[in-house]
Amino acid sequence: MSNSKEKEFVYLPLGGCGEIGMNLGLYGYGEPEKEKWLMVDCGITFGDPSLYPGVDVMTADTTFIEAPDNIKNLEGIVITHGHEDHIGGLPYLWSKFKVNIYATPFTLELIRSKFEDVELIDEVTPFLKEVDINGSRQVGDFKVTWIGFTHSILEPTSLLIEVSCGKALHTGDWKFDDQPMVGKPVDRSAFSALAPLKIDAIFGDSTNVSSVEPAGSEGEIEKDLLTLVKAQEQKIIVTFFASNLARLDTVAKIADKSGRKLVLLGRSMWRMYNVAKKLGYLEGMPQPLDDNSLEDYKESELLVACTGSQGEPRAALSRMARGNHPRVSFNPGDTVIFSSRVIPGNETSINRIYNSLARLEVKFIKPTEAHIHVSGHPSRTEIEELYTLVKPRAIVPVHGEYIHLQKHMHLAETMGFESTLIENGDIVKIAPGKLEVVDKVDEQYIGRYGREGNRMLKLNGDVMLSRRRALYKGAITISVVVDYNGKLRAEPEITSSGVFDYETDKELLKEFHERITKHLRKNVKETLNSPRTLKENLRSYMRRFLHHHLDLRPVISVHLLKIAVR
């Protein structure tokens, strides 16, 4: 960071910059190396079994803010909205921070339910602070104002963050929707009112910057969805994100107009519905059926809303496609409507679902084949409109892959704004003075945590590195028993995983065992006083053998046990 002792206003993304998902950013204020910090969002992204076996979800690596000099200066966590990529990491990471969490009512209810799932609700409750949409809070040195937006979830907000030397607008996920179906339309005057404040920088959503046409309003898709539903004679499944309650409201209206009963499948669907009803949303929507009511109706009378639009293996749709859902199964001629976009990175899992449905002779309709989905993110046109309203000094693209960030920067520059590209770990100075990247935190602080069981692992740490090596290369363990005189007291035991085929490699495995035994009898006495040397010599011998015969380099472990023999 700069050598100046002048107080600075900075931003440091730890996740969500150069990628989609896992959003976590830090705003800092104070003298360099002595900043107070404000965390914005704390999200997850889903694990990739091919890269990180055993990991279901991933979060940003928060080692930087966990450092003693930084954690004591973390003033709080402020949340833009309730999507998983913005709140999903809280139940796994909050115990490292134990600071207040500020969010609007709907978002806070979702956060509460997440802490209930991990049995931390009693501990976290005193730290949960509700704020009104368009309300303000002083969080340490930071004044934060929540400004209502529209998105594919209730109560999305942008954050106006103010310190004595600067102001930033953090948009969160947003779009301009004048017909959102559930919740209020965007009040554009709230953003034009920011222009006189002379905002130093907008940290803006980049996901949909490549699209020129406006994202569209939720109310626009009802007609096409209804036409599709009326054309089907058998069971219909509509799959979308559980958090998209406007889509649920639309599907409920379509069920009513087509003479079908709406059924909700999936825990997350019911959770979102119940939270919305508790807070006074969805008031005109009839009570949906649960899967216990399925036997009371003909399948042609049902419209089922469920999770699984991204091919998530545990979601209701995937279980139905595999034939192991306890209540619902597919018949040839049933229809699945995918009322959501494909999130980059999920193409393989979604194609797997498409193929499974095709094998079952189930019809499926993609969002590219009919007007059955509108994006929750702003197009280029909407981004231009927002920036024209707010008139900031500079634009910093966030929340998107590198190609999105780059296009967003070019758009900002075309409009005459200062702009710069940043990635996770970059520290960008907002004020005073010129917008610029002034430093980058150490590489050891930039990475991911993975959730495995009830623990968080560094995905660039030894555990996951060893597991990945074993996954791709296989593993061999040899157990050696010797006495204190350097004599083998048993035949060495060799176990392997992912290396030998015990049917076709019988002779090779036998030769391998014989050579290892011979090598040990010849060398064990000389290296007995240095177990490390003994193990390394044996590993080296095994590597040469395997490379010569199989052209493999598996992970090799040696267990040495010394015993006393009378």
ChimeraX attribute file (.defattr): number of C-alpha atoms within 10 A of each C-alpha:
attribute: neighborCount
match mode: 1-to-1
recipient: residues
	/A:1	14
	/A:2	12
	/A:3	8
	/A:4	9
	/A:5	11
	/A:6	10
	/A:7	17
	/A:8	23
	/A:9	25
	/A:10	25
	/A:11	25
	/A:12	25
	/A:13	25
	/A:14	29
	/A:15	32
	/A:16	26
	/A:17	29
	/A:18	22
	/A:19	21
	/A:20	22
	/A:21	24
	/A:22	29
	/A:23	29
	/A:24	29
	/A:25	25
	/A:26	21
	/A:27	23
	/A:28	30
	/A:29	27
	/A:30	19
	/A:31	17
	/A:32	18
	/A:33	14
	/A:34	14
	/A:35	19
	/A:36	23
	/A:37	29
	/A:38	24
	/A:39	21
	/A:40	24
	/A:41	30
	/A:42	30
	/A:43	26
	/A:44	30
	/A:45	24
	/A:46	19
	/A:47	17
	/A:48	15
	/A:49	11
	/A:50	11
	/A:51	15
	/A:52	19
	/A:53	15
	/A:54	16
	/A:55	21
	/A:56	15
	/A:57	20
	/A:58	29
	/A:59	32
	/A:60	28
	/A:61	25
	/A:62	21
	/A:63	18
	/A:64	17
	/A:65	20
	/A:66	15
	/A:67	11
	/A:68	9
	/A:69	13
	/A:70	16
	/A:71	18
	/A:72	14
	/A:73	16
	/A:74	24
	/A:75	21
	/A:76	20
	/A:77	27
	/A:78	23
	/A:79	26
	/A:80	28
	/A:81	27
	/A:82	25
	/A:83	23
	/A:84	21
	/A:85	23
	/A:86	24
	/A:87	25
	/A:88	24
	/A:89	25
	/A:90	22
	/A:91	21
	/A:92	22
	/A:93	18
	/A:94	17
	/A:95	12
	/A:96	13
	/A:97	17
	/A:98	15
	/A:99	18
	/A:100	19
	/A:101	24
	/A:102	24
	/A:103	26
	/A:104	25
	/A:105	18
	/A:106	22
	/A:107	22
	/A:108	21
	/A:109	20
	/A:110	22
	/A:111	23
	/A:112	18
	/A:113	16
	/A:114	19
	/A:115	19
	/A:116	14
	/A:117	10
	/A:118	11
	/A:119	12
	/A:120	17
	/A:121	17
	/A:122	11
	/A:123	11
	/A:124	20
	/A:125	13
	/A:126	11
	/A:127	15
	/A:128	18
	/A:129	16
	/A:130	17
	/A:131	17
	/A:132	16
	/A:133	18
	/A:134	15
	/A:135	13
	/A:136	16
	/A:137	17
	/A:138	12
	/A:139	18
	/A:140	15
	/A:141	16
	/A:142	22
	/A:143	16
	/A:144	24
	/A:145	21
	/A:146	27
	/A:147	23
	/A:148	27
	/A:149	29
	/A:150	28
	/A:151	28
	/A:152	25
	/A:153	25
	/A:154	27
	/A:155	24
	/A:156	27
	/A:157	26
	/A:158	26
	/A:159	24
	/A:160	20
	/A:161	22
	/A:162	20
	/A:163	18
	/A:164	15
	/A:165	15
	/A:166	20
	/A:167	23
	/A:168	27
	/A:169	25
	/A:170	22
	/A:171	22
	/A:172	25
	/A:173	25
	/A:174	27
	/A:175	27
	/A:176	25
	/A:177	23
	/A:178	15
	/A:179	16
	/A:180	22
	/A:181	19
	/A:182	24
	/A:183	19
	/A:184	15
	/A:185	17
	/A:186	20
	/A:187	14
	/A:188	15
	/A:189	10
	/A:190	15
	/A:191	20
	/A:192	16
	/A:193	11
	/A:194	16
	/A:195	16
	/A:196	10
	/A:197	13
	/A:198	14
	/A:199	20
	/A:200	23
	/A:201	25
	/A:202	25
	/A:203	19
	/A:204	24
	/A:205	26
	/A:206	30
	/A:207	24
	/A:208	21
	/A:209	25
	/A:210	16
	/A:211	14
	/A:212	13
	/A:213	12
	/A:214	19
	/A:215	21
	/A:216	21
	/A:217	21
	/A:218	24
	/A:219	17
	/A:220	17
	/A:221	18
	/A:222	18
	/A:223	13
	/A:224	13
	/A:225	20
	/A:226	18
	/A:227	12
	/A:228	16
	/A:229	23
	/A:230	14
	/A:231	9
	/A:232	14
	/A:233	13
	/A:234	18
	/A:235	22
	/A:236	26
	/A:237	23
	/A:238	25
	/A:239	23
	/A:240	23
	/A:241	22
	/A:242	26
	/A:243	22
	/A:244	20
	/A:245	23
	/A:246	20
	/A:247	30
	/A:248	27
	/A:249	22
	/A:250	21
	/A:251	22
	/A:252	24
	/A:253	18
	/A:254	23
	/A:255	21
	/A:256	14
	/A:257	12
	/A:258	17
	/A:259	13
	/A:260	23
	/A:261	22
	/A:262	23
	/A:263	21
	/A:264	22
	/A:265	24
	/A:266	18
	/A:267	14
	/A:268	16
	/A:269	20
	/A:270	16
	/A:271	15
	/A:272	21
	/A:273	22
	/A:274	13
	/A:275	17
	/A:276	20
	/A:277	12
	/A:278	13
	/A:279	12
	/A:280	8
	/A:281	18
	/A:282	20
	/A:283	13
	/A:284	9
	/A:285	14
	/A:286	13
	/A:287	14
	/A:288	17
	/A:289	15
	/A:290	14
	/A:291	15
	/A:292	9
	/A:293	11
	/A:294	17
	/A:295	9
	/A:296	7
	/A:297	11
	/A:298	11
	/A:299	18
	/A:300	15
	/A:301	18
	/A:302	21
	/A:303	25
	/A:304	27
	/A:305	27
	/A:306	24
	/A:307	25
	/A:308	23
	/A:309	27
	/A:310	26
	/A:311	22
	/A:312	17
	/A:313	15
	/A:314	11
	/A:315	19
	/A:316	24
	/A:317	29
	/A:318	24
	/A:319	19
	/A:320	19
	/A:321	23
	/A:322	16
	/A:323	14
	/A:324	12
	/A:325	15
	/A:326	10
	/A:327	12
	/A:328	17
	/A:329	15
	/A:330	20
	/A:331	14
	/A:332	14
	/A:333	16
	/A:334	21
	/A:335	23
	/A:336	23
	/A:337	22
	/A:338	23
	/A:339	24
	/A:340	22
	/A:341	18
	/A:342	16
	/A:343	12
	/A:344	11
	/A:345	12
	/A:346	15
	/A:347	12
	/A:348	12
	/A:349	15
	/A:350	20
	/A:351	13
	/A:352	14
	/A:353	24
	/A:354	19
	/A:355	13
	/A:356	17
	/A:357	24
	/A:358	14
	/A:359	11
	/A:360	16
	/A:361	15
	/A:362	19
	/A:363	16
	/A:364	19
	/A:365	16
	/A:366	17
	/A:367	15
	/A:368	13
	/A:369	9
	/A:370	15
	/A:371	15
	/A:372	24
	/A:373	24
	/A:374	20
	/A:375	19
	/A:376	24
	/A:377	25
	/A:378	31
	/A:379	25
	/A:380	20
	/A:381	15
	/A:382	22
	/A:383	25
	/A:384	15
	/A:385	15
	/A:386	17
	/A:387	21
	/A:388	14
	/A:389	17
	/A:390	23
	/A:391	22
	/A:392	23
	/A:393	20
	/A:394	22
	/A:395	27
	/A:396	26
	/A:397	27
	/A:398	34
	/A:399	26
	/A:400	23
	/A:401	18
	/A:402	19
	/A:403	15
	/A:404	22
	/A:405	27
	/A:406	20
	/A:407	16
	/A:408	29
	/A:409	23
	/A:410	16
	/A:411	19
	/A:412	21
	/A:413	15
	/A:414	10
	/A:415	12
	/A:416	12
	/A:417	19
	/A:418	19
	/A:419	21
	/A:420	20
	/A:421	20
	/A:422	23
	/A:423	21
	/A:424	22
	/A:425	22
	/A:426	20
	/A:427	23
	/A:428	25
	/A:429	24
	/A:430	27
	/A:431	21
	/A:432	15
	/A:433	11
	/A:434	12
	/A:435	20
	/A:436	18
	/A:437	18
	/A:438	12
	/A:439	14
	/A:440	16
	/A:441	15
	/A:442	10
	/A:443	8
	/A:444	11
	/A:445	18
	/A:446	21
	/A:447	21
	/A:448	23
	/A:449	25
	/A:450	28
	/A:451	22
	/A:452	15
	/A:453	9
	/A:454	8
	/A:455	9
	/A:456	18
	/A:457	18
	/A:458	20
	/A:459	21
	/A:460	15
	/A:461	13
	/A:462	11
	/A:463	11
	/A:464	19
	/A:465	15
	/A:466	12
	/A:467	18
	/A:468	19
	/A:469	14
	/A:470	19
	/A:471	18
	/A:472	14
	/A:473	16
	/A:474	19
	/A:475	21
	/A:476	20
	/A:477	16
	/A:478	20
	/A:479	15
	/A:480	21
	/A:481	17
	/A:482	23
	/A:483	17
	/A:484	13
	/A:485	13
	/A:486	18
	/A:487	16
	/A:488	18
	/A:489	14
	/A:490	12
	/A:491	15
	/A:492	18
	/A:493	14
	/A:494	15
	/A:495	11
	/A:496	16
	/A:497	15
	/A:498	13
	/A:499	19
	/A:500	17
	/A:501	12
	/A:502	11
	/A:503	8
	/A:504	9
	/A:505	12
	/A:506	12
	/A:507	11
	/A:508	16
	/A:509	16
	/A:510	11
	/A:511	12
	/A:512	17
	/A:513	17
	/A:514	14
	/A:515	15
	/A:516	21
	/A:517	17
	/A:518	11
	/A:519	15
	/A:520	22
	/A:521	14
	/A:522	11
	/A:523	14
	/A:524	23
	/A:525	18
	/A:526	11
	/A:527	15
	/A:528	20
	/A:529	12
	/A:530	11
	/A:531	15
	/A:532	13
	/A:533	14
	/A:534	19
	/A:535	21
	/A:536	14
	/A:537	17
	/A:538	20
	/A:539	19
	/A:540	11
	/A:541	14
	/A:542	21
	/A:543	17
	/A:544	14
	/A:545	17
	/A:546	16
	/A:547	12
	/A:548	10
	/A:549	10
	/A:550	12
	/A:551	11
	/A:552	15
	/A:553	19
	/A:554	22
	/A:555	22
	/A:556	19
	/A:557	15
	/A:558	17
	/A:559	13
	/A:560	17
	/A:561	12
	/A:562	17
	/A:563	12
	/A:564	8
	/A:565	9
	/A:566	4
